Amino acid sequence: KQWYQRRVAVGTFFFFMGKCTPEAIKNLIVELSKKGKSVSEISRCTQLPWSTCKDILKKYWVTGNTKNCWNNVKRLKWTERDARTLTRVIKKDPSAPTKLMISEFLKVNPTSFSRATIYRKLEGMGYSRRCLRKQVIIRNANLIKRRKWAKSRLRWAVSDWMGHIFSDETSVQIGENRKIYVWRKNDEKDRPHLVPKKARSSVLKVMMWGCIRSNGKGILLPVKVP
């Protein structure tokens, strides 16, 4: 009992002082396990957490050793070429889902970068998943008329608005009213390839008319389009 207590004390001292790796302690945990000691008994003898002893034994029984293999792994360095490749993939299809976009990048640039690393690089380059800006088409003549109408009623009281009704119509098309998310930077919302094009007329299209007034909302009616 005294011999392994001395080994544990020396190994623990050098480990926390940063002098060496705790390979001696790992080997001691394996030896105690082979002698029939439980994980709780090993934890009390080595003064290490129960979970640490459990992980060391699990790694030994699965791999056959307790050595750390991360020192032998060649770590790849993110280069400017990788950043340019990722930018080309994003501009090719900005609306592609995150998983599909990362898969396309790995096809073009077959490296060992993980998906989490690529996602972090995206955020570092300033890209994020943003909702596509809606294209509001209003002619300049209508803009001038609306501004003039609003300025003329700027000082109206609440009683002046009691006898007015506001109405408008809208079209509902199957597959055209959903939100579209794209990969872009904060200052790229007005880029031509990120502005939605005019949608084609769908076969399933319904025009609706509705109105509101001061005492509540009105009815919603379908409009027959010739």
C-alpha positions in Angstrom: 0.0 0.0 0.0 2.8 2.4 0.8 4.6 1.9 -2.6 1.7 3.1 -4.7 0.9 5.9 -2.3 4.4 7.2 -2.9 4.0 6.9 -6.6 0.7 8.7 -6.6 2.2 11.5 -4.4 5.2 12.0 -6.7 3.2 11.7 -9.9 0.6 14.2 -8.7 3.2 16.7 -7.6 5.0 16.7 -10.9 1.7 16.8 -12.8 0.4 19.9 -11.1 3.8 21.5 -11.2 3.8 21.0 -15.0 7.0 18.9 -15.0 5.6 15.8 -16.8 2.5 14.2 -18.0 0.6 11.9 -15.6 1.4 8.7 -17.4 2.6 7.1 -14.2 -0.7 7.7 -12.6 -2.6 6.3 -15.6 -0.5 3.1 -15.5 -1.1 2.8 -11.8 -4.9 3.1 -12.3 -4.7 0.3 -14.8 -2.7 -1.9 -12.5 -5.1 -1.3 -9.6 -8.0 -2.2 -11.9 -6.3 -5.4 -13.0 -5.9 -6.3 -9.3 -9.6 -6.2 -8.8 -10.0 -2.7 -7.4 -13.2 -0.8 -8.1 -13.3 2.7 -9.6 -14.3 4.2 -6.2 -11.4 2.5 -4.5 -9.0 3.7 -7.2 -10.3 7.2 -6.9 -9.7 7.2 -3.1 -6.2 5.8 -3.5 -5.1 8.1 -6.2 -7.0 11.1 -4.9 -8.4 11.8 -8.4 -12.0 12.3 -9.4 -14.1 9.2 -10.0 -15.0 10.4 -13.5 -11.3 10.8 -14.4 -10.4 7.3 -13.3 -13.5 6.0 -15.2 -12.4 7.7 -18.4 -8.8 6.5 -18.2 -10.0 2.9 -17.7 -12.5 3.2 -20.5 -9.9 4.5 -22.9 -7.5 1.6 -21.9 -10.1 -1.1 -22.4 -11.1 0.4 -25.8 -7.8 1.4 -27.3 -5.3 -0.8 -25.3 -3.3 2.2 -24.0 -3.7 5.4 -22.0 -1.6 7.8 -24.1 -2.9 11.0 -25.5 -3.0 10.9 -29.3 -3.7 14.6 -29.9 0.0 15.5 -29.9 0.6 13.3 -33.0 -2.3 14.8 -35.0 -1.2 17.3 -37.7 -3.2 20.5 -37.1 -4.3 22.2 -40.3 -3.9 25.9 -40.6 -6.7 28.1 -42.2 -5.2 29.9 -45.1 -6.4 32.8 -47.3 -7.0 30.3 -50.1 -9.5 28.5 -47.9 -11.2 31.8 -47.2 -11.5 32.7 -50.9 -12.8 29.2 -51.7 -15.5 29.5 -49.0 -16.5 33.0 -50.3 -16.9 31.6 -53.8 -19.1 28.8 -52.5 -21.3 31.3 -50.6 -21.7 33.6 -53.7 -22.6 30.7 -55.9 -25.7 29.9 -53.9 -26.3 32.3 -51.0 -29.6 30.7 -50.0 -28.1 27.2 -49.6 -28.6 25.7 -46.1 -25.7 25.6 -43.7 -25.1 21.9 -44.0 -25.3 21.9 -47.8 -23.0 24.9 -48.1 -20.3 23.3 -45.8 -20.6 20.0 -47.8 -20.0 21.9 -51.0 -17.0 23.6 -49.5 -15.5 20.2 -48.4 -16.1 18.9 -52.0 -14.2 21.7 -53.6 -11.5 21.8 -50.8 -11.2 18.3 -49.3 -9.5 19.0 -46.0 -9.9 17.8 -42.5 -11.6 20.9 -41.2 -14.6 20.1 -39.0 -18.0 21.7 -39.6 -17.7 23.7 -36.4 -14.4 25.2 -37.6 -15.9 26.2 -40.9 -18.9 27.8 -39.1 -16.5 29.7 -36.9 -14.6 31.0 -39.9 -17.8 32.1 -41.5 -18.6 34.2 -38.4 -15.1 35.6 -38.4 -15.4 36.6 -42.0 -18.6 38.6 -41.2 -21.1 36.2 -42.7 -24.3 35.3 -41.0 -27.7 33.8 -41.9 -30.0 36.7 -42.6 -33.6 37.0 -43.9 -33.8 38.1 -47.6 -34.9 41.7 -47.9 -38.4 42.1 -49.5 -38.6 43.9 -52.7 -41.1 46.7 -52.4 -42.0 48.2 -55.8 -43.5 51.6 -55.6 -43.3 54.1 -58.4 -41.8 57.5 -57.8 -45.1 59.2 -58.7 -47.0 57.2 -56.0 -44.3 58.0 -53.5 -44.8 61.7 -54.1 -48.6 61.4 -53.8 -48.4 59.4 -50.6 -45.9 61.9 -49.0 -48.1 64.8 -50.0 -51.3 63.1 -48.6 -49.6 62.3 -45.3 -48.2 65.9 -44.8 -51.6 67.4 -45.5 -53.1 65.4 -42.6 -50.2 65.6 -40.2 -52.2 67.8 -37.7 -55.5 65.9 -37.8 -57.1 65.1 -34.5 -58.5 61.7 -33.5 -62.0 62.8 -34.3 -61.0 63.7 -37.9 -60.0 60.1 -38.5 -63.3 58.6 -37.2 -65.1 58.7 -40.6 -62.3 57.3 -42.7 -61.8 53.7 -43.8 -58.4 52.3 -45.0 -58.5 49.4 -47.4 -55.9 47.4 -49.3 -55.6 44.2 -51.3 -52.9 41.5 -51.4 -52.2 38.4 -53.4 -51.5 35.0 -51.8 -49.5 32.6 -53.9 -48.5 29.1 -53.1 -44.7 28.9 -52.5 -44.1 32.6 -52.9 -44.8 34.0 -49.4 -42.2 32.1 -47.4 -39.1 33.7 -45.9 -35.8 33.1 -47.6 -32.6 33.2 -45.7 -29.2 33.9 -47.3 -25.6 34.1 -46.3 -24.4 37.7 -46.5 -22.5 40.4 -44.6 -24.1 43.3 -42.8 -23.4 45.7 -45.6 -24.5 43.5 -48.5 -28.3 43.7 -48.2 -28.6 45.8 -51.5 -26.3 43.7 -53.6 -28.1 42.7 -56.9 -27.6 38.9 -56.3 -29.2 39.2 -52.9 -32.3 41.1 -54.0 -35.3 38.8 -54.8 -36.3 38.7 -58.4 -40.0 39.2 -59.4 -41.7 36.0 -58.8 -43.5 34.2 -61.6 -47.3 34.0 -61.4 -48.4 30.9 -59.7 -51.4 28.8 -60.8 -52.7 28.8 -57.2 -53.2 32.6 -56.6 -55.9 34.3 -54.6 -56.5 38.1 -54.3 -57.8 39.3 -50.9 -59.4 42.6 -50.0 -59.7 44.0 -46.4 -60.3 47.2 -44.5 -59.9 48.8 -41.1 -61.3 51.9 -39.4 -61.2 53.5 -36.0 -63.7 51.2 -34.3 -62.1 48.0 -35.5 -61.3 45.9 -38.5 -63.6 45.1 -41.4 -64.3 41.9 -43.4 -61.8 40.0 -45.5 -63.1 39.2 -49.0 -61.6 37.3 -51.9 -61.4 39.3 -55.1 -62.1 37.6 -58.5 -59.3 38.4 -60.9 -60.4 38.4 -64.6 
